[in-house]
């Protein structure tokens, strides 16, 4: 089998670059560790680790091209020239990645300076997925079928009158499938607004979509403590982007905890929030009530829904929110891995941070979804105690069912 390689340094989710600019500016000495978590319990075929290692080695040669740099400068003026010069000189270091295989089990770990390792997560997930399907040998649906499914979905979303972004990079079947999907979305989608994949946004002439991820808040907890993580992380985001990229992620330490610190100042500064776990209808009700309590018209704000969406789920959410608050949707695996094979259920999470020289500090995420917290059990318990979050029977991410 030929080595599977990514086509561009920009074949990554947009929020990785927006967070990287912040890290370069604010935390240039910080280090991070990430680990691969096989949520679906997939068994990897013989030789998988070798194939993945070859793909990782191939990333050493990726560089930002002058054309890509010009496009970023024109499309994303909030990415400043210093950062774009840095990105032009950036190259992946495969020495930051460790891949091991024992039978059907695979472990993948990443360690290094945060400003460098922050870009590994999404490409590694892409390469794990594509190598898994390639070595498995099962044929996917043909291009015409994939395009037809994509057209049917985006036209159904269009009938609902809701705007749709494509968020499928990390669990795509392959680059070729995601490329085909984005092309079809642009061709047939009257309410299609863009993709999280920066390379495909440039290739197809659509908007790159994204702001920040859970790791932004997880790191801040390691650096400033759990009580200060949300407000300091949001303030730092505002300091760097000055009103741009104004969608805040709420559920790193539960949405209830987030809204305790999402005060009138922050609620006015940010354009809206993203829902990524839990009951979307309940989330909408809580969010609307929070804006109303602060004297802010919810119709001036937006919720981005992005948790395991399909047409029926979007229909229910849209009906529930109509006339109450602005809404938009980010669709992932339903677009990029609907090819007649079982989609992989895999993630890579920050596991520890070293904000300054000294000990490594474990990091956690406390999901709105019961049983889906990530991190070690001891640190999850500590986070709950510090934040005064009620004790439940959620499992740790150290167990396959606990994410």
Secondary structure as GFF3:
##gff-version 3
##sequence-region A 1 403
A	DSSP	alpha_helix	14	26	.	.	.	ID=ss1
A	DSSP	beta_strand	31	37	.	.	.	ID=ss2
A	DSSP	alpha_helix	48	58	.	.	.	ID=ss3
A	DSSP	three_ten_helix	59	61	.	.	.	ID=ss4
A	DSSP	alpha_helix	66	75	.	.	.	ID=ss5
A	DSSP	alpha_helix	81	89	.	.	.	ID=ss6
A	DSSP	three_ten_helix	94	96	.	.	.	ID=ss7
A	DSSP	beta_strand	97	102	.	.	.	ID=ss8
A	DSSP	beta_strand	105	113	.	.	.	ID=ss9
A	DSSP	alpha_helix	114	117	.	.	.	ID=ss10
A	DSSP	alpha_helix	120	136	.	.	.	ID=ss11
A	DSSP	alpha_helix	143	160	.	.	.	ID=ss12
A	DSSP	beta_strand	164	166	.	.	.	ID=ss13
A	DSSP	alpha_helix	175	188	.	.	.	ID=ss14
A	DSSP	beta_strand	192	195	.	.	.	ID=ss15
A	DSSP	alpha_helix	198	204	.	.	.	ID=ss16
A	DSSP	beta_strand	207	208	.	.	.	ID=ss17
A	DSSP	alpha_helix	214	224	.	.	.	ID=ss18
A	DSSP	alpha_helix	226	241	.	.	.	ID=ss19
A	DSSP	beta_strand	247	249	.	.	.	ID=ss20
A	DSSP	alpha_helix	255	261	.	.	.	ID=ss21
A	DSSP	alpha_helix	264	269	.	.	.	ID=ss22
A	DSSP	beta_strand	272	275	.	.	.	ID=ss23
A	DSSP	alpha_helix	280	293	.	.	.	ID=ss24
A	DSSP	three_ten_helix	298	300	.	.	.	ID=ss25
A	DSSP	beta_strand	302	305	.	.	.	ID=ss26
A	DSSP	alpha_helix	311	321	.	.	.	ID=ss27
A	DSSP	beta_strand	326	331	.	.	.	ID=ss28
A	DSSP	alpha_helix	333	336	.	.	.	ID=ss29
A	DSSP	beta_strand	347	354	.	.	.	ID=ss30
A	DSSP	beta_strand	361	362	.	.	.	ID=ss31
A	DSSP	alpha_helix	377	387	.	.	.	ID=ss32
###
